[in-house]
Amino acid sequence: QVQLVESGGGLVQAGGSLRLSCAASGSIFRIDNMYWYRQAPGKRRDLVATITSAGTANYPDSVKGRFTITRDNAKNTIYLQMNSLKPEDTAVYYCNADLWTTKWSTDNYWGQGTQVTVSS
C-alpha cells in the first residue's frame, strides 16, 4: 500500500505565504514525477506544479514566480512554497505521484488534499 499525505494548509491573508508538504510512504520502489494540483469549489482540478525525479520544475503562468515546488528524494517528500497568495488561490491542494511499487509495477497516486483559504 502507498499513501500520500499532505499537510500545511490553512487560512492566510492575501499577500501572505504558506508551505505545503506531501510525504509518500508505504511500498515504494521508485518515484518519478510528482505534482501539485488544486481544485476550487465548482471548478475542475488544475495542475499547479510538476517536479521530476531530477528536480526539474514546471508551473503554469497562473502561479509562475509565486509558487516553488521542491523535492527531497531521501524523504519521498515534496513541498510547495506559496508566496504572494491571492484569494483566487483558494482551493483544496492535492499531491500526486507517478510511483513504482516494484521494478515492474507502476501507478498514479493521489493524496487526500489540504485546504488553502486566502482571505482578501
C-alpha positions in Angstrom: 0.0 0.0 0.0 1.1 3.5 -0.8 -0.1 6.7 0.9 0.5 10.3 0.0 -0.2 12.6 3.0 -0.4 16.4 2.5 0.0 19.0 5.3 0.5 22.7 5.8 -2.8 24.1 4.5 -4.7 26.8 6.4 -6.1 30.3 6.3 -3.9 33.2 5.3 -4.4 36.8 4.3 -3.8 37.9 0.7 -0.2 38.6 0.2 0.9 36.0 2.7 2.7 32.7 2.4 2.1 29.0 3.1 4.3 26.0 2.7 2.6 22.6 1.8 4.3 19.3 2.3 3.4 15.9 0.8 5.1 12.7 2.1 4.8 9.4 0.3 5.0 6.2 2.4 4.5 2.5 2.0 5.8 0.0 -0.5 7.8 2.3 -2.7 10.5 1.2 -5.2 10.9 4.5 -7.1 9.0 7.8 -7.6 9.1 9.5 -10.9 7.3 12.8 -11.5 5.4 14.4 -8.6 2.8 17.1 -8.9 0.6 19.5 -7.0 -2.9 20.1 -8.2 -5.7 22.3 -6.9 -9.4 22.3 -7.1 -11.7 25.2 -6.1 -15.4 24.6 -5.4 -17.3 24.0 -8.6 -14.2 24.0 -10.8 -12.0 21.4 -12.4 -8.8 20.1 -10.8 -5.9 22.0 -12.2 -2.2 21.3 -12.3 -0.2 23.8 -10.2 3.4 22.4 -10.3 5.4 19.5 -11.6 8.8 18.2 -10.4 10.8 15.4 -12.0 13.0 13.0 -10.0 16.0 15.1 -11.0 14.4 18.2 -9.6 13.3 20.0 -12.8 10.2 22.1 -12.0 7.4 23.5 -14.2 4.5 25.8 -13.5 1.5 27.2 -15.3 1.5 31.0 -15.8 -1.1 31.5 -13.1 1.5 30.6 -10.3 4.8 31.1 -12.0 7.0 33.4 -9.9 4.9 33.0 -6.8 5.0 29.2 -6.2 8.0 27.0 -5.9 8.0 23.2 -5.8 10.9 21.3 -4.3 11.7 17.7 -3.6 13.6 15.7 -1.0 14.1 12.2 -2.6 15.6 10.8 0.6 12.3 11.5 2.4 10.0 10.8 -0.6 8.6 14.3 0.1 7.7 17.3 -2.0 7.0 20.8 -0.9 5.1 23.7 -2.3 6.2 27.2 -1.2 3.4 29.6 -2.0 4.1 33.3 -1.8 2.1 36.4 -2.6 -1.1 34.4 -2.2 -4.3 35.7 -3.8 -7.9 35.0 -3.0 -8.2 33.1 -6.3 -5.6 30.6 -4.9 -8.2 29.4 -2.5 -8.7 25.6 -3.2 -8.1 22.2 -2.0 -4.5 21.3 -2.9 -3.7 17.7 -3.8 -0.4 15.9 -4.1 0.0 13.4 -7.0 2.8 11.0 -7.9 3.9 8.6 -10.6 5.2 5.8 -8.4 6.7 2.3 -8.8 5.9 -0.2 -6.1 8.2 -2.8 -7.7 10.5 -2.9 -10.6 7.6 -4.0 -12.8 4.6 -2.2 -11.3 3.7 1.5 -11.6 0.6 3.5 -11.0 -0.5 7.1 -10.2 -1.4 8.0 -6.7 -3.3 10.9 -5.0 -3.3 12.4 -1.6 -6.4 13.3 0.3 -5.9 17.0 -0.1 -5.3 20.0 2.1 -7.5 23.2 2.2 -5.9 26.5 1.5 -8.0 29.6 2.1 -6.8 33.1 1.2 -8.8 36.0 2.6 -9.0 39.4 0.9 
